[in-house]
Amino acid sequence: MEIKPAPLFPTLVWTTLFDDRTRFNERLLEQAHQLRRKHPTGVAKTNVKGWQSANNLQNLPEFEEMNLRIVQVCQRIAESQKFAPDLNYQLQAWVNISPPGASNQVHFHPNCHFSGVYYVSLQAPECGSIFFRDPRVASRMMTYPVTSATEFTATELRMRPEEGRMYVFPGWLEHGVDENLSNTDRVSISFNVLAVPGG
């Protein structure tokens, strides 16, 4: 007897690794530190013991190439998911600098189709993984009597960051970032993208 699973309503996380990440990240890292020097206080949202810029990288010319890449990746994902043509992709992006001991609380990003993060600089694997929480709220009513978690029974799944890698996921998907246990800063750029008519 053959038993086949049929995935219903899957939650997708897309990932891509930039070929020119070494050169590209060198510039981004310097731009991130310059931004922190200009605005040392930053903003407090889900970051714990870390620094976060305002959500305005999309308005800063020095981040133009990063902004363009984010939108291009999200456009390609949208096309693969049969989004309508001629949409305008509106971006918000910000820098995260997470020193040793820093983390990000579980949260989601409302009012956007895609959210994501691009990793600029880190020390793997101690820098802390991004993790995603099962969005099927009703599934939390009862746990499974398993010896180890699977993709079906897990309540959280982790993905290990990598310099030059971008993760994109639905804005409604709850996520967080583990504590940075390395001895160097974890630097990343997070973003939201909303697709609206009128492109």
NUMIGU-89645 format. One record per residue: x, y, z of N, C-alpha, C in turn. Coordinates in steps of 0.05 Angstrom, whole numbers, plus 5000, padded with zeros to 4 digits. Layout:
residues N
@n.x->X&n.y->Y&n.z->Z&ca.x->X&ca.y->Y&ca.z->Z&c.x->X&c.y->Y&c.z->Z;
...
***
This chain:
residues 199
@n.x->5017&n.y->4976&n.z->5000&ca.x->5000&ca.y->5000&ca.z->5000&c.x->5018&c.y->5025&c.z->5000;
@n.x->5013&n.y->5042&n.z->4981&ca.x->5028&ca.y->5067&ca.z->4979&c.x->5012&c.y->5090&c.z->4991;
@n.x->5025&n.y->5106&n.z->5008&ca.x->5012&ca.y->5129&ca.z->5021&c.x->5028&c.y->5154&c.z->5012;
@n.x->5014&n.y->5172&n.z->4999&ca.x->5027&ca.y->5196&ca.z->4989&c.x->5016&c.y->5221&c.z->5003;
@n.x->5034&n.y->5238&n.z->5013&ca.x->5025&ca.y->5264&ca.z->5024&c.x->5019&c.y->5284&c.z->5001;
@n.x->4999&n.y->5300&n.z->5006&ca.x->4992&ca.y->5322&ca.z->4987&c.x->4995&c.y->5348&c.z->5002;
@n.x->5015&n.y->5364&n.z->4996&ca.x->5018&ca.y->5390&ca.z->5011&c.x->4995&c.y->5409&c.z->5005;
@n.x->4981&n.y->5417&n.z->5025&ca.x->4959&ca.y->5437&ca.z->5021&c.x->4967&c.y->5463&c.z->5034;
@n.x->4963&n.y->5485&n.z->5020&ca.x->4969&ca.y->5512&ca.z->5030&c.x->4997&c.y->5514&c.z->5041;
@n.x->5017&n.y->5507&n.z->5025&ca.x->5045&ca.y->5508&ca.z->5035&c.x->5054&c.y->5536&c.z->5040;
@n.x->5071&n.y->5539&n.z->5060&ca.x->5083&ca.y->5565&ca.z->5066&c.x->5111&c.y->5565&c.z->5054;
@n.x->5116&n.y->5583&n.z->5036&ca.x->5142&ca.y->5583&ca.z->5021&c.x->5161&c.y->5605&c.z->5032;
@n.x->5186&n.y->5598&n.z->5034&ca.x->5208&ca.y->5616&ca.z->5039&c.x->5227&c.y->5614&c.z->5016;
@n.x->5231&n.y->5636&n.z->5002&ca.x->5249&ca.y->5635&ca.z->4978&c.x->5277&c.y->5645&c.z->4987;
@n.x->5297&n.y->5635&n.z->4974&ca.x->5325&ca.y->5643&ca.z->4981&c.x->5342&c.y->5645&c.z->4956;
@n.x->5360&n.y->5664&n.z->4956&ca.x->5378&ca.y->5667&ca.z->4934&c.x->5405&c.y->5676&c.z->4945;
@n.x->5427&n.y->5668&n.z->4932&ca.x->5454&ca.y->5675&ca.z->4940&c.x->5466&c.y->5692&c.z->4917;
@n.x->5475&n.y->5716&n.z->4923&ca.x->5486&ca.y->5733&ca.z->4903&c.x->5514&c.y->5724&c.z->4895;
@n.x->5519&n.y->5723&n.z->4869&ca.x->5546&ca.y->5714&ca.z->4859&c.x->5568&c.y->5733&c.z->4866;
@n.x->5562&n.y->5759&n.z->4867&ca.x->5583&ca.y->5780&ca.z->4872&c.x->5582&c.y->5789&c.z->4901;
@n.x->5574&n.y->5771&n.z->4919&ca.x->5569&ca.y->5779&ca.z->4947&c.x->5593&c.y->5790&c.z->4962;
@n.x->5617&n.y->5781&n.z->4956&ca.x->5640&ca.y->5791&ca.z->4970&c.x->5644&c.y->5821&c.z->4965;
@n.x->5645&n.y->5828&n.z->4939&ca.x->5649&ca.y->5857&ca.z->4932&c.x->5625&c.y->5873&c.z->4940;
@n.x->5601&n.y->5863&n.z->4935&ca.x->5577&ca.y->5877&ca.z->4941&c.x->5574&c.y->5882&c.z->4971;
@n.x->5581&n.y->5862&n.z->4988&ca.x->5578&ca.y->5865&ca.z->5017&c.x->5598&c.y->5884&c.z->5029;
@n.x->5622&n.y->5886&n.z->5017&ca.x->5642&ca.y->5905&ca.z->5028&c.x->5631&c.y->5933&c.z->5027;
@n.x->5618&n.y->5941&n.z->5005&ca.x->5606&ca.y->5968&ca.z->5003&c.x->5583&c.y->5971&c.z->5022;
@n.x->5566&n.y->5950&n.z->5023&ca.x->5542&ca.y->5952&ca.z->5040&c.x->5549&c.y->5955&c.z->5069;
@n.x->5570&n.y->5940&n.z->5078&ca.x->5578&ca.y->5941&ca.z->5106&c.x->5587&c.y->5968&c.z->5113;
@n.x->5603&n.y->5981&n.z->5096&ca.x->5612&ca.y->6008&ca.z->5102&c.x->5588&c.y->6028&c.z->5103;
@n.x->5569&n.y->6025&n.z->5084&ca.x->5546&ca.y->6042&ca.z->5084&c.x->5529&c.y->6038&c.z->5109;
@n.x->5527&n.y->6013&n.z->5118&ca.x->5511&ca.y->6008&ca.z->5143&c.x->5524&c.y->6022&c.z->5167;
@n.x->5550&n.y->6020&n.z->5169&ca.x->5564&ca.y->6032&ca.z->5192&c.x->5563&c.y->6063&c.z->5190;
@n.x->5565&n.y->6074&n.z->5166&ca.x->5562&ca.y->6103&ca.z->5163&c.x->5534&c.y->6112&c.z->5172;
@n.x->5514&n.y->6096&n.z->5165&ca.x->5487&ca.y->6103&ca.z->5173&c.x->5484&c.y->6103&c.z->5203;
@n.x->5496&n.y->6084&n.z->5216&ca.x->5495&ca.y->6083&ca.z->5246&c.x->5510&c.y->6106&c.z->5258;
@n.x->5532&n.y->6114&n.z->5246&ca.x->5547&ca.y->6137&ca.z->5257&c.x->5530&c.y->6162&c.z->5255;
@n.x->5514&n.y->6165&n.z->5233&ca.x->5497&ca.y->6189&ca.z->5230&c.x->5474&c.y->6188&c.z->5249;
@n.x->5464&n.y->6164&n.z->5255&ca.x->5440&ca.y->6162&ca.z->5272&c.x->5445&c.y->6141&c.z->5293;
@n.x->5462&n.y->6147&n.z->5313&ca.x->5470&ca.y->6127&ca.z->5332&c.x->5448&c.y->6116&c.z->5350;
@n.x->5426&n.y->6131&n.z->5354&ca.x->5405&ca.y->6122&ca.z->5371&c.x->5389&c.y->6099&c.z->5357;
@n.x->5383&n.y->6102&n.z->5332&ca.x->5368&ca.y->6083&ca.z->5317&c.x->5339&c.y->6082&c.z->5327;
@n.x->5325&n.y->6060&n.z->5320&ca.x->5297&ca.y->6057&ca.z->5329&c.x->5295&c.y->6030&c.z->5344;
@n.x->5275&n.y->6029&n.z->5361&ca.x->5270&ca.y->6005&ca.z->5377&c.x->5244&c.y->5992&c.z->5368;
@n.x->5247&n.y->5968&n.z->5357&ca.x->5223&ca.y->5953&ca.z->5348&c.x->5225&c.y->5925&c.z->5359;
@n.x->5232&n.y->5906&n.z->5342&ca.x->5235&ca.y->5878&ca.z->5352&c.x->5263&c.y->5872&c.z->5360;
@n.x->5282&n.y->5891&n.z->5355&ca.x->5310&ca.y->5886&ca.z->5361&c.x->5315&c.y->5887&c.z->5391;
@n.x->5330&n.y->5867&n.z->5401&ca.x->5337&ca.y->5866&ca.z->5429&c.x->5368&c.y->5869&c.z->5431;
@n.x->5377&n.y->5891&n.z->5443&ca.x->5406&ca.y->5897&ca.z->5446&c.x->5419&c.y->5903&c.z->5419;
@n.x->5404&n.y->5907&n.z->5398&ca.x->5415&ca.y->5913&ca.z->5372&c.x->5408&c.y->5941&c.z->5363;
@n.x->5420&n.y->5950&n.z->5340&ca.x->5414&ca.y->5976&ca.z->5328&c.x->5399&c.y->5971&c.z->5303;
@n.x->5378&n.y->5987&n.z->5299&ca.x->5362&ca.y->5986&ca.z->5274&c.x->5358&c.y->6014&c.z->5264;
@n.x->5362&n.y->6017&n.z->5238&ca.x->5358&ca.y->6043&ca.z->5225&c.x->5328&c.y->6048&c.z->5221;
@n.x->5321&n.y->6073&n.z->5213&ca.x->5294&ca.y->6079&ca.z->5205&c.x->5288&c.y->6063&c.z->5179;
@n.x->5262&n.y->6060&n.z->5173&ca.x->5254&ca.y->6045&ca.z->5149&c.x->5255&c.y->6063&c.z->5125;
@n.x->5279&n.y->6072&n.z->5118&ca.x->5281&ca.y->6092&ca.z->5096&c.x->5303&c.y->6087&c.z->5076;
@n.x->5314&n.y->6063&n.z->5076&ca.x->5336&ca.y->6058&ca.z->5057&c.x->5327&c.y->6062&c.z->5028;
@n.x->5301&n.y->6058&n.z->5023&ca.x->5291&ca.y->6062&ca.z->4996&c.x->5294&c.y->6091&c.z->4986;
@n.x->5298&n.y->6109&n.z->5005&ca.x->5301&ca.y->6138&ca.z->4998&c.x->5331&c.y->6147&c.z->4998;
@n.x->5349&n.y->6129&n.z->5003&ca.x->5377&ca.y->6136&ca.z->5006&c.x->5393&c.y->6127&c.z->4981;
@n.x->5405&n.y->6145&n.z->4966&ca.x->5418&ca.y->6138&ca.z->4941&c.x->5441&c.y->6118&c.z->4945;
@n.x->5454&n.y->6118&n.z->4968&ca.x->5476&ca.y->6099&ca.z->4972&c.x->5467&c.y->6070&c.z->4973;
@n.x->5442&n.y->6066&n.z->4978&ca.x->5431&ca.y->6039&ca.z->4979&c.x->5415&c.y->6032&c.z->4954;
@n.x->5418&n.y->6047&n.z->4933&ca.x->5402&ca.y->6044&ca.z->4909&c.x->5405&c.y->6016&c.z->4897;
@n.x->5430&n.y->6006&n.z->4896&ca.x->5434&ca.y->5979&ca.z->4884&c.x->5421&c.y->5957&c.z->4900;
@n.x->5423&n.y->5959&n.z->4927&ca.x->5410&ca.y->5940&ca.z->4944&c.x->5380&c.y->5941&c.z->4940;
@n.x->5369&n.y->5965&n.z->4939&ca.x->5340&ca.y->5968&ca.z->4936&c.x->5331&c.y->5955&c.z->4909;
@n.x->5346&n.y->5960&n.z->4888&ca.x->5339&ca.y->5949&ca.z->4862&c.x->5339&c.y->5919&c.z->4863;
@n.x->5359&n.y->5907&n.z->4876&ca.x->5361&ca.y->5878&ca.z->4877&c.x->5337&c.y->5866&c.z->4893;
@n.x->5330&n.y->5879&n.z->4914&ca.x->5307&ca.y->5869&ca.z->4930&c.x->5282&c.y->5868&c.z->4913;
@n.x->5277&n.y->5890&n.z->4899&ca.x->5252&ca.y->5892&ca.z->4882&c.x->5254&c.y->5872&c.z->4860;
@n.x->5277&n.y->5868&n.z->4847&ca.x->5279&ca.y->5849&ca.z->4825&c.x->5273&c.y->5821&c.z->4835;
@n.x->5284&n.y->5813&n.z->4858&ca.x->5279&ca.y->5787&ca.z->4869&c.x->5249&c.y->5783&c.z->4875;
@n.x->5237&n.y->5803&n.z->4887&ca.x->5209&ca.y->5800&ca.z->4894&c.x->5191&c.y->5800&c.z->4869;
@n.x->5199&n.y->5815&n.z->4848&ca.x->5184&ca.y->5814&ca.z->4823&c.x->5185&c.y->5786&c.z->4811;
@n.x->5208&n.y->5774&n.z->4811&ca.x->5210&ca.y->5747&ca.z->4800&c.x->5194&c.y->5727&c.z->4816;
@n.x->5194&n.y->5729&n.z->4842&ca.x->5178&ca.y->5712&ca.z->4859&c.x->5148&c.y->5716&c.z->4853;
@n.x->5140&n.y->5741&n.z->4851&ca.x->5112&ca.y->5748&ca.z->4845&c.x->5103&c.y->5736&c.z->4818;
@n.x->5121&n.y->5738&n.z->4798&ca.x->5114&ca.y->5726&ca.z->4772&c.x->5110&c.y->5696&c.z->4774;
@n.x->5127&n.y->5683&n.z->4791&ca.x->5125&ca.y->5654&ca.z->4794&c.x->5099&c.y->5646&c.z->4808;
@n.x->5087&n.y->5665&n.z->4823&ca.x->5062&ca.y->5660&ca.z->4837&c.x->5038&c.y->5673&c.z->4824;
@n.x->5042&n.y->5680&n.z->4798&ca.x->5020&ca.y->5689&ca.z->4781&c.x->5008&c.y->5716&c.z->4790;
@n.x->5024&n.y->5734&n.z->4801&ca.x->5015&ca.y->5760&ca.z->4807&c.x->5007&c.y->5774&c.z->4781;
@n.x->4989&n.y->5793&n.z->4783&ca.x->4980&ca.y->5808&ca.z->4760&c.x->5004&c.y->5823&c.z->4747;
@n.x->5003&n.y->5827&n.z->4721&ca.x->5025&ca.y->5843&ca.z->4708&c.x->5022&c.y->5873&c.z->4715;
@n.x->5043&n.y->5888&n.z->4709&ca.x->5042&ca.y->5917&ca.z->4712&c.x->5036&c.y->5927&c.z->4740;
@n.x->5047&n.y->5913&n.z->4759&ca.x->5044&ca.y->5922&ca.z->4787&c.x->5068&c.y->5940&c.z->4795;
@n.x->5063&n.y->5957&n.z->4814&ca.x->5084&ca.y->5975&ca.z->4825&c.x->5093&c.y->5962&c.z->4851;
@n.x->5119&n.y->5957&n.z->4854&ca.x->5129&ca.y->5944&ca.z->4878&c.x->5141&c.y->5965&c.z->4897;
@n.x->5127&n.y->5971&n.z->4918&ca.x->5135&ca.y->5991&ca.z->4937&c.x->5152&c.y->5979&c.z->4959;
@n.x->5175&n.y->5991&n.z->4964&ca.x->5195&ca.y->5980&ca.z->4982&c.x->5198&c.y->5997&c.z->5007;
@n.x->5202&n.y->5984&n.z->5030&ca.x->5212&ca.y->5996&ca.z->5054&c.x->5236&c.y->5978&c.z->5063;
@n.x->5258&n.y->5990&n.z->5070&ca.x->5281&ca.y->5974&ca.z->5078&c.x->5296&c.y->5988&c.z->5101;
@n.x->5311&n.y->5972&n.z->5117&ca.x->5325&ca.y->5983&ca.z->5139&c.x->5349&c.y->5965&c.z->5146;
@n.x->5368&n.y->5976&n.z->5160&ca.x->5393&ca.y->5962&ca.z->5168&c.x->5390&c.y->5952&c.z->5197;
@n.x->5400&n.y->5928&n.z->5202&ca.x->5402&ca.y->5916&ca.z->5228&c.x->5431&c.y->5911&c.z->5235;
@n.x->5441&n.y->5921&n.z->5257&ca.x->5467&ca.y->5914&ca.z->5266&c.x->5464&c.y->5902&c.z->5294;
@n.x->5469&n.y->5876&n.z->5295&ca.x->5464&ca.y->5860&ca.z->5320&c.x->5490&c.y->5851&c.z->5332;
@n.x->5500&n.y->5864&n.z->5353&ca.x->5525&ca.y->5856&ca.z->5365&c.x->5522&c.y->5830&c.z->5381;
@n.x->5544&n.y->5819&n.z->5391&ca.x->5541&ca.y->5795&ca.z->5408&c.x->5520&c.y->5799&c.z->5430;
@n.x->5503&n.y->5780&n.z->5433&ca.x->5481&ca.y->5781&ca.z->5453&c.x->5455&c.y->5792&c.z->5442;
@n.x->5455&n.y->5802&n.z->5418&ca.x->5430&ca.y->5814&ca.z->5406&c.x->5413&c.y->5792&c.z->5393;
@n.x->5387&n.y->5798&n.z->5392&ca.x->5368&ca.y->5780&ca.z->5379&c.x->5345&c.y->5796&c.z->5369;
@n.x->5326&n.y->5783&n.z->5356&ca.x->5301&ca.y->5795&ca.z->5348&c.x->5277&c.y->5779&c.z->5357;
@n.x->5258&n.y->5792&n.z->5370&ca.x->5235&ca.y->5779&ca.z->5381&c.x->5217&c.y->5769&c.z->5358;
@n.x->5200&n.y->5749&n.z->5364&ca.x->5181&ca.y->5739&ca.z->5344&c.x->5162&c.y->5761&c.z->5336;
@n.x->5158&n.y->5763&n.z->5310&ca.x->5140&ca.y->5784&ca.z->5300&c.x->5132&c.y->5777&c.z->5272;
@n.x->5114&n.y->5793&n.z->5260&ca.x->5107&ca.y->5791&ca.z->5232&c.x->5105&c.y->5820&c.z->5221;
@n.x->5103&n.y->5822&n.z->5195&ca.x->5103&ca.y->5849&ca.z->5182&c.x->5076&c.y->5853&c.z->5168;
@n.x->5058&n.y->5869&n.z->5179&ca.x->5032&ca.y->5873&ca.z->5167&c.x->5034&c.y->5891&c.z->5142;
@n.x->5013&n.y->5889&n.z->5126&ca.x->5009&ca.y->5907&ca.z->5104&c.x->5031&c.y->5906&c.z->5082;
@n.x->5041&n.y->5882&n.z->5077&ca.x->5059&ca.y->5878&ca.z->5055&c.x->5056&c.y->5849&c.z->5045;
@n.x->5063&n.y->5846&n.z->5020&ca.x->5061&ca.y->5819&ca.z->5008&c.x->5086&c.y->5802&c.z->5014;
@n.x->5109&n.y->5815&n.z->5013&ca.x->5134&ca.y->5801&ca.z->5019&c.x->5149&c.y->5815&c.z->5041;
@n.x->5163&n.y->5800&n.z->5057&ca.x->5183&ca.y->5810&ca.z->5076&c.x->5208&c.y->5794&c.z->5071;
@n.x->5231&n.y->5804&n.z->5081&ca.x->5255&ca.y->5789&ca.z->5077&c.x->5279&c.y->5801&c.z->5091;
@n.x->5301&n.y->5787&n.z->5088&ca.x->5326&ca.y->5796&ca.z->5100&c.x->5349&c.y->5788&c.z->5082;
@n.x->5369&n.y->5806&n.z->5080&ca.x->5393&ca.y->5800&ca.z->5066&c.x->5417&c.y->5802&c.z->5085;
@n.x->5434&n.y->5782&n.z->5086&ca.x->5456&ca.y->5781&ca.z->5105&c.x->5481&c.y->5793&c.z->5093;
@n.x->5491&n.y->5813&n.z->5106&ca.x->5515&ca.y->5828&ca.z->5096&c.x->5540&c.y->5818&c.z->5109;
@n.x->5540&n.y->5813&n.z->5135&ca.x->5564&ca.y->5805&ca.z->5150&c.x->5556&c.y->5790&c.z->5174;
@n.x->5570&n.y->5767&n.z->5179&ca.x->5564&ca.y->5751&ca.z->5202&c.x->5586&c.y->5730&c.z->5206;
@n.x->5585&n.y->5718&n.z->5230&ca.x->5603&ca.y->5696&ca.z->5236&c.x->5585&c.y->5671&c.z->5241;
@n.x->5585&n.y->5653&n.z->5221&ca.x->5568&ca.y->5629&ca.z->5223&c.x->5584&c.y->5607&c.z->5236;
@n.x->5570&n.y->5588&n.z->5250&ca.x->5541&ca.y->5588&ca.z->5255&c.x->5532&c.y->5601&c.z->5280;
@n.x->5551&n.y->5612&n.z->5295&ca.x->5545&ca.y->5623&ca.z->5322&c.x->5528&c.y->5649&c.z->5321;
@n.x->5526&n.y->5661&n.z->5298&ca.x->5513&ca.y->5687&ca.z->5296&c.x->5483&c.y->5686&c.z->5302;
@n.x->5470&n.y->5663&n.z->5301&ca.x->5442&ca.y->5660&ca.z->5307&c.x->5426&c.y->5657&c.z->5281;
@n.x->5408&n.y->5638&n.z->5281&ca.x->5391&ca.y->5632&ca.z->5258&c.x->5366&c.y->5648&c.z->5257;
@n.x->5356&n.y->5652&n.z->5233&ca.x->5329&ca.y->5663&ca.z->5230&c.x->5310&c.y->5639&c.z->5233;
@n.x->5288&n.y->5643&n.z->5248&ca.x->5269&ca.y->5621&ca.z->5251&c.x->5241&c.y->5630&c.z->5245;
@n.x->5225&n.y->5611&n.z->5236&ca.x->5197&ca.y->5616&ca.z->5228&c.x->5178&c.y->5599&c.z->5245;
@n.x->5156&n.y->5610&n.z->5253&ca.x->5137&ca.y->5597&ca.z->5270&c.x->5114&c.y->5587&c.z->5253;
@n.x->5104&n.y->5563&n.z->5259&ca.x->5082&ca.y->5551&ca.z->5245&c.x->5058&c.y->5570&c.z->5244;
@n.x->5049&n.y->5578&n.z->5220&ca.x->5027&ca.y->5597&ca.z->5218&c.x->5000&c.y->5584&c.z->5222;
@n.x->4999&n.y->5558&n.z->5224&ca.x->4973&ca.y->5544&ca.z->5228&c.x->4966&c.y->5545&c.z->5257;
@n.x->4953&n.y->5566&n.z->5266&ca.x->4948&ca.y->5571&ca.z->5294&c.x->4934&c.y->5548&c.z->5307;
@n.x->4914&n.y->5536&n.z->5293&ca.x->4899&ca.y->5514&ca.z->5305&c.x->4916&c.y->5490&c.z->5311;
@n.x->4939&n.y->5488&n.z->5297&ca.x->4956&ca.y->5464&ca.z->5301&c.x->4969&c.y->5465&c.z->5329;
@n.x->4968&n.y->5488&n.z->5342&ca.x->4981&ca.y->5490&ca.z->5369&c.x->4963&c.y->5479&c.z->5391;
@n.x->4939&n.y->5471&n.z->5384&ca.x->4921&ca.y->5460&ca.z->5404&c.x->4930&c.y->5433&c.z->5415;
@n.x->4946&n.y->5418&n.z->5399&ca.x->4955&ca.y->5392&ca.z->5408&c.x->4982&c.y->5386&c.z->5395;
@n.x->5001&n.y->5377&n.z->5411&ca.x->5027&ca.y->5370&ca.z->5400&c.x->5027&c.y->5341&c.z->5392;
@n.x->5046&n.y->5334&n.z->5374&ca.x->5048&ca.y->5306&ca.z->5365&c.x->5068&c.y->5291&c.z->5382;
@n.x->5062&n.y->5265&n.z->5388&ca.x->5080&ca.y->5249&ca.z->5404&c.x->5102&c.y->5237&c.z->5388;
@n.x->5121&n.y->5255&n.z->5380&ca.x->5143&ca.y->5247&ca.z->5362&c.x->5169&c.y->5245&c.z->5377;
@n.x->5188&n.y->5230&n.z->5366&ca.x->5215&ca.y->5228&ca.z->5377&c.x->5233&c.y->5250&c.z->5367;
@n.x->5227&n.y->5262&n.z->5344&ca.x->5241&ca.y->5285&ca.z->5333&c.x->5222&c.y->5300&c.z->5314;
@n.x->5226&n.y->5325&n.z->5312&ca.x->5208&ca.y->5342&ca.z->5296&c.x->5213&c.y->5337&c.z->5266;
@n.x->5192&n.y->5339&n.z->5250&ca.x->5193&ca.y->5338&ca.z->5221&c.x->5182&c.y->5365&c.z->5211;
@n.x->5183&n.y->5368&n.z->5184&ca.x->5171&ca.y->5392&ca.z->5173&c.x->5141&c.y->5394&c.z->5178;
@n.x->5129&n.y->5371&n.z->5183&ca.x->5100&ca.y->5371&ca.z->5188&c.x->5094&c.y->5376&c.z->5218;
@n.x->5110&n.y->5366&n.z->5236&ca.x->5104&ca.y->5368&ca.z->5265&c.x->5118&c.y->5391&c.z->5279;
@n.x->5138&n.y->5403&n.z->5266&ca.x->5153&ca.y->5424&ca.z->5280&c.x->5136&c.y->5449&c.z->5284;
@n.x->5140&n.y->5462&n.z->5307&ca.x->5126&ca.y->5487&ca.z->5312&c.x->5143&c.y->5511&c.z->5303;
@n.x->5169&n.y->5507&n.z->5301&ca.x->5188&ca.y->5527&ca.z->5291&c.x->5209&c.y->5513&c.z->5273;
@n.x->5217&n.y->5527&n.z->5252&ca.x->5238&ca.y->5517&ca.z->5234&c.x->5259&c.y->5539&c.z->5231;
@n.x->5284&n.y->5531&n.z->5232&ca.x->5306&ca.y->5550&ca.z->5230&c.x->5321&c.y->5547&c.z->5204;
@n.x->5332&n.y->5571&n.z->5195&ca.x->5349&ca.y->5571&ca.z->5171&c.x->5374&c.y->5586&c.z->5179;
@n.x->5397&n.y->5575&n.z->5173&ca.x->5422&ca.y->5587&ca.z->5181&c.x->5431&c.y->5609&c.z->5162;
@n.x->5436&n.y->5633&n.z->5173&ca.x->5444&ca.y->5655&ca.z->5156&c.x->5471&c.y->5650&c.z->5141;
@n.x->5474&n.y->5663&n.z->5119&ca.x->5498&ca.y->5661&ca.z->5103&c.x->5504&c.y->5688&c.z->5090;
@n.x->5528&n.y->5697&n.z->5091&ca.x->5535&ca.y->5723&ca.z->5078&c.x->5528&c.y->5722&c.z->5049;
@n.x->5513&n.y->5743&n.z->5040&ca.x->5505&ca.y->5744&ca.z->5012&c.x->5480&c.y->5730&c.z->5005;
@n.x->5466&n.y->5719&n.z->5025&ca.x->5441&ca.y->5705&ca.z->5019&c.x->5417&c.y->5721&c.z->5028;
@n.x->5396&n.y->5721&n.z->5011&ca.x->5371&ca.y->5735&ca.z->5016&c.x->5349&c.y->5714&c.z->5021;
@n.x->5333&n.y->5719&n.z->5042&ca.x->5309&ca.y->5703&ca.z->5047&c.x->5285&c.y->5721&c.z->5043;
@n.x->5265&n.y->5711&n.z->5029&ca.x->5240&ca.y->5725&ca.z->5024&c.x->5217&c.y->5707&c.z->5033;
@n.x->5197&n.y->5719&n.z->5046&ca.x->5175&ca.y->5703&ca.z->5057&c.x->5151&c.y->5720&c.z->5059;
@n.x->5127&n.y->5708&n.z->5063&ca.x->5103&ca.y->5725&ca.z->5065&c.x->5104&c.y->5742&c.z->5090;
@n.x->5094&n.y->5767&n.z->5088&ca.x->5096&ca.y->5785&ca.z->5110&c.x->5081&c.y->5775&c.z->5135;
@n.x->5061&n.y->5758&n.z->5131&ca.x->5045&ca.y->5748&ca.z->5154&c.x->5059&c.y->5725&c.z->5169;
@n.x->5081&n.y->5715&n.z->5159&ca.x->5094&ca.y->5693&ca.z->5172&c.x->5110&c.y->5702&c.z->5196;
@n.x->5103&n.y->5692&n.z->5220&ca.x->5117&ca.y->5700&ca.z->5244&c.x->5146&c.y->5689&c.z->5243;
@n.x->5165&n.y->5707&n.z->5251&ca.x->5193&ca.y->5699&ca.z->5250&c.x->5208&c.y->5715&c.z->5272;
@n.x->5232&n.y->5706&n.z->5277&ca.x->5250&ca.y->5719&ca.z->5296&c.x->5278&c.y->5711&c.z->5289;
@n.x->5297&n.y->5721&n.z->5305&ca.x->5325&ca.y->5715&ca.z->5301&c.x->5338&c.y->5708&c.z->5328;
@n.x->5352&n.y->5685&n.z->5329&ca.x->5364&ca.y->5676&ca.z->5353&c.x->5386&c.y->5695&c.z->5362;
@n.x->5394&n.y->5692&n.z->5387&ca.x->5415&ca.y->5709&ca.z->5398&c.x->5442&c.y->5705&c.z->5383;
@n.x->5455&n.y->5727&n.z->5379&ca.x->5482&ca.y->5726&ca.z->5366&c.x->5502&c.y->5717&c.z->5387;
@n.x->5511&n.y->5692&n.z->5384&ca.x->5531&ca.y->5681&ca.z->5403&c.x->5559&c.y->5682&c.z->5393;
@n.x->5563&n.y->5696&n.z->5370&ca.x->5590&ca.y->5699&ca.z->5360&c.x->5603&c.y->5723&c.z->5373;
@n.x->5628&n.y->5730&n.z->5365&ca.x->5641&ca.y->5753&ca.z->5377&c.x->5643&c.y->5776&c.z->5357;
@n.x->5626&n.y->5775&n.z->5336&ca.x->5625&ca.y->5797&ca.z->5317&c.x->5596&c.y->5806&c.z->5312;
@n.x->5593&n.y->5829&n.z->5300&ca.x->5566&ca.y->5839&ca.z->5293&c.x->5554&c.y->5821&c.z->5271;
@n.x->5528&n.y->5818&n.z->5274&ca.x->5512&ca.y->5807&ca.z->5252&c.x->5498&c.y->5830&c.z->5238;
@n.x->5505&n.y->5835&n.z->5213&ca.x->5494&ca.y->5858&ca.z->5198&c.x->5476&c.y->5848&c.z->5176;
@n.x->5452&n.y->5859&n.z->5175&ca.x->5433&ca.y->5851&ca.z->5155&c.x->5416&c.y->5874&c.z->5146;
@n.x->5402&n.y->5870&n.z->5124&ca.x->5383&ca.y->5890&ca.z->5114&c.x->5356&c.y->5876&c.z->5111;
@n.x->5336&n.y->5886&n.z->5125&ca.x->5309&ca.y->5875&ca.z->5124&c.x->5292&c.y->5893&c.z->5107;
@n.x->5270&n.y->5881&n.z->5097&ca.x->5253&ca.y->5897&ca.z->5079&c.x->5224&c.y->5886&c.z->5078;
@n.x->5206&n.y->5903&n.z->5069&ca.x->5179&ca.y->5897&ca.z->5062&c.x->5173&c.y->5906&c.z->5034;
@n.x->5157&n.y->5890&n.z->5020&ca.x->5150&ca.y->5898&ca.z->4992&c.x->5120&c.y->5894&c.z->4989;
@n.x->5107&n.y->5915&n.z->4979&ca.x->5078&ca.y->5914&ca.z->4974&c.x->5074&c.y->5918&c.z->4944;
@n.x->5059&n.y->5900&n.z->4932&ca.x->5053&ca.y->5902&ca.z->4903&c.x->5025&c.y->5914&c.z->4899;
@n.x->5025&n.y->5937&n.z->4886&ca.x->5000&ca.y->5952&ca.z->4882&c.x->4995&c.y->5957&c.z->4852;
@n.x->4970&n.y->5960&n.z->4844&ca.x->4965&ca.y->5966&ca.z->4816&c.x->4977&c.y->5993&c.z->4808;
@n.x->4983&n.y->5996&n.z->4783&ca.x->4992&ca.y->6022&ca.z->4773&c.x->5021&c.y->6023&c.z->4767;
@n.x->5034&n.y->6000&n.z->4760&ca.x->5062&ca.y->5999&ca.z->4754&c.x->5068&c.y->6013&c.z->4728;
***
